[in-house]
């Protein structure tokens, strides 16, 4: 489990196998087998390297995500430990689909989600974009808007978003279970 509060921006330096330079992420307590959220996707550490780690990425993960198939900056978060603060919301690192940035006006960003996910996005609800916990300000059809505060723009990869950018979307875990219980 994760919180969607990014701990560092790292960089994919190699794709096959995936190698991530952890940037300022403290990996002193990370071991092989631990989970790290990389750009919204939960990956298992297979090897520790000088400034980061390596992880296997399945074809299924590559099919339902964006950004793990090429070098570039990525949001990183180590898995929660019992007793850790939960500052964002409950995030599994199981990406539900790929969304698209439709427009951006400073910190106000509008995203389009795949139509099968729109029912899970609610005003004042939580959504995870590229591993970042966000609050939905407005939701209409398959579009929703969020406000990105200056700290989020500086401390994550979201400051680089522009219209047309593709992003990893994880819907709220609670919405997933509510739907299942009502079915």
VEXDREN-2710 file (C-alpha; in Angstrom, 1 decimal):
% VEXDREN-2710
k/r/px/py/pz
1/UNK/0.0/0.0/0.0
2/UNK/1.0/3.6/-0.7
3/UNK/-0.4/7.0/0.1
4/UNK/0.1/8.9/-3.2
5/UNK/2.5/11.3/-1.4
6/UNK/5.6/11.3/-3.6
7/UNK/8.8/10.9/-1.7
8/UNK/11.2/11.7/-4.6
9/UNK/11.4/12.2/-8.3
10/UNK/13.8/9.6/-9.8
11/UNK/14.6/8.6/-13.3
12/UNK/14.3/5.5/-15.4
13/UNK/17.8/5.1/-16.8
14/UNK/17.3/1.7/-18.4
15/UNK/14.2/-0.1/-19.6
16/UNK/15.0/-3.8/-20.0
17/UNK/15.5/-4.6/-17.2
18/UNK/14.0/-1.5/-15.6
19/UNK/16.6/0.4/-13.7
20/UNK/15.6/3.5/-11.7
21/UNK/18.0/6.1/-10.3
22/UNK/16.2/6.9/-7.0
23/UNK/17.3/10.6/-7.0
24/UNK/16.8/11.8/-3.4
25/UNK/14.8/8.7/-2.3
26/UNK/16.3/7.1/0.8
27/UNK/16.8/3.5/-0.2
28/UNK/18.9/2.6/2.9
29/UNK/16.0/0.5/4.3
30/UNK/14.9/-1.0/1.0
31/UNK/15.5/-4.7/0.3
32/UNK/15.1/-7.0/-2.6
33/UNK/11.4/-8.0/-2.6
34/UNK/10.2/-4.6/-1.3
35/UNK/7.5/-2.7/-3.2
36/UNK/8.1/0.8/-4.7
37/UNK/5.5/2.8/-6.5
38/UNK/7.0/4.0/-9.8
39/UNK/4.9/6.6/-11.6
40/UNK/1.8/5.0/-10.0
41/UNK/2.7/1.4/-10.6
42/UNK/3.7/-0.9/-7.7
43/UNK/6.9/-2.7/-8.7
44/UNK/9.0/-5.2/-6.8
45/UNK/12.6/-4.4/-6.2
46/UNK/14.8/-7.2/-7.8
47/UNK/18.2/-5.7/-7.3
48/UNK/19.7/-2.7/-5.5
49/UNK/22.0/-0.6/-7.5
50/UNK/24.3/2.3/-6.6
51/UNK/21.7/5.0/-6.5
52/UNK/18.5/3.1/-7.0
53/UNK/17.0/-0.2/-7.9
54/UNK/16.0/-2.6/-10.6
55/UNK/12.5/-4.1/-11.1
56/UNK/10.8/-6.5/-13.5
57/UNK/7.9/-5.0/-15.4
58/UNK/5.3/-7.5/-16.8
59/UNK/3.7/-7.2/-20.2
60/UNK/0.4/-6.6/-18.4
61/UNK/1.8/-3.7/-16.5
62/UNK/3.2/-2.2/-19.7
63/UNK/-0.2/-2.7/-21.4
64/UNK/-2.1/-0.8/-18.8
65/UNK/0.4/2.0/-18.0
66/UNK/2.4/4.7/-19.7
67/UNK/5.9/6.0/-19.0
68/UNK/7.5/2.7/-17.8
69/UNK/8.7/1.8/-21.3
70/UNK/11.2/4.6/-21.8
71/UNK/13.9/6.6/-19.9
72/UNK/12.7/9.7/-18.1
73/UNK/11.6/11.2/-14.8
74/UNK/9.2/9.2/-12.5
75/UNK/7.5/9.7/-9.2
76/UNK/8.7/7.4/-6.4
77/UNK/7.2/6.3/-3.1
78/UNK/8.2/3.4/-0.9
79/UNK/5.5/1.2/0.5
80/UNK/3.7/2.1/3.8
81/UNK/4.8/0.4/7.0
82/UNK/2.4/-0.2/9.9
83/UNK/2.2/3.0/11.9
84/UNK/3.2/5.3/9.0
85/UNK/1.1/8.5/8.5
86/UNK/-1.5/8.3/5.8
87/UNK/-1.3/11.8/4.3
88/UNK/-2.8/11.1/0.9
89/UNK/-5.3/8.3/0.4
90/UNK/-5.0/4.5/0.2
91/UNK/-3.2/3.7/-3.1
92/UNK/-2.5/0.2/-4.2
93/UNK/-0.2/0.9/-7.2
94/UNK/-2.5/-1.1/-9.4
95/UNK/-3.0/1.3/-12.3
96/UNK/-6.6/1.1/-13.7
97/UNK/-6.0/2.8/-17.0
98/UNK/-4.3/5.5/-18.9
99/UNK/-5.8/9.0/-19.0
100/UNK/-5.0/12.1/-21.0
101/UNK/-4.4/15.7/-20.1
102/UNK/-7.1/17.7/-21.9
103/UNK/-6.2/21.2/-20.8
104/UNK/-4.0/23.0/-18.3
105/UNK/-4.3/26.5/-16.9
106/UNK/-1.5/26.9/-14.3
107/UNK/-2.4/24.5/-11.5
108/UNK/-5.9/23.7/-12.9
109/UNK/-5.7/20.5/-14.9
110/UNK/-8.4/18.6/-16.7
111/UNK/-8.0/14.9/-17.4
112/UNK/-10.0/12.5/-19.5
113/UNK/-10.3/8.9/-18.2
114/UNK/-11.3/5.8/-20.1
115/UNK/-15.1/5.6/-20.2
116/UNK/-15.1/2.5/-18.0
117/UNK/-13.4/4.5/-15.2
118/UNK/-15.6/7.6/-15.2
119/UNK/-18.1/6.2/-12.7
120/UNK/-15.4/6.0/-10.1
121/UNK/-14.4/9.6/-10.2
122/UNK/-16.4/11.9/-8.0
123/UNK/-16.3/15.5/-6.9
124/UNK/-14.2/15.8/-3.7
125/UNK/-13.2/12.2/-4.1
126/UNK/-9.6/10.9/-4.5
127/UNK/-7.8/9.8/-7.6
128/UNK/-4.2/8.9/-8.1
129/UNK/-2.4/10.3/-11.2
130/UNK/1.1/9.1/-11.9
131/UNK/1.4/8.0/-8.3
132/UNK/0.2/11.3/-6.9
133/UNK/-2.9/11.5/-4.6
134/UNK/-5.2/14.2/-5.8
135/UNK/-8.6/15.6/-4.9
136/UNK/-11.2/15.9/-7.7
137/UNK/-12.7/19.4/-7.9
138/UNK/-15.1/18.7/-10.7
139/UNK/-16.3/15.6/-12.6
140/UNK/-18.5/15.5/-15.6
141/UNK/-18.7/12.5/-17.9
142/UNK/-15.2/11.2/-18.6
143/UNK/-13.6/14.5/-17.7
144/UNK/-12.4/15.7/-14.3
145/UNK/-10.4/18.6/-12.9
146/UNK/-7.9/18.9/-10.1
147/UNK/-6.0/21.9/-8.7
148/UNK/-2.2/21.3/-8.4
149/UNK/-0.7/23.4/-5.7
150/UNK/2.8/24.8/-6.2
151/UNK/4.4/22.2/-3.9
152/UNK/2.9/19.3/-6.0
153/UNK/4.1/21.0/-9.2
154/UNK/7.6/21.2/-7.9
155/UNK/7.9/17.9/-5.9
156/UNK/6.4/15.6/-8.6
157/UNK/6.5/15.0/-12.4
158/UNK/3.0/16.7/-12.7
159/UNK/4.6/20.1/-13.2
160/UNK/5.7/18.8/-16.7
161/UNK/2.2/17.9/-17.8
162/UNK/0.8/19.5/-21.0
163/UNK/-2.3/18.9/-23.0
164/UNK/-2.0/15.5/-24.8
165/UNK/0.2/14.0/-22.1
166/UNK/-0.8/10.5/-21.1
167/UNK/-1.0/9.6/-17.4
168/UNK/-1.4/6.5/-15.2
169/UNK/-4.8/6.6/-13.4
170/UNK/-5.7/4.6/-10.3
171/UNK/-9.3/5.1/-9.1
172/UNK/-10.1/5.3/-5.4
173/UNK/-9.8/1.9/-3.7
174/UNK/-13.0/2.5/-1.6
175/UNK/-15.0/3.2/-4.8
176/UNK/-13.8/-0.1/-6.2
177/UNK/-15.1/-2.1/-3.2
178/UNK/-18.4/-0.1/-2.9
179/UNK/-19.2/-1.1/-6.5
180/UNK/-18.4/-4.7/-5.8
181/UNK/-20.6/-4.8/-2.7
182/UNK/-23.5/-3.2/-4.5
183/UNK/-23.3/-5.6/-7.5
END
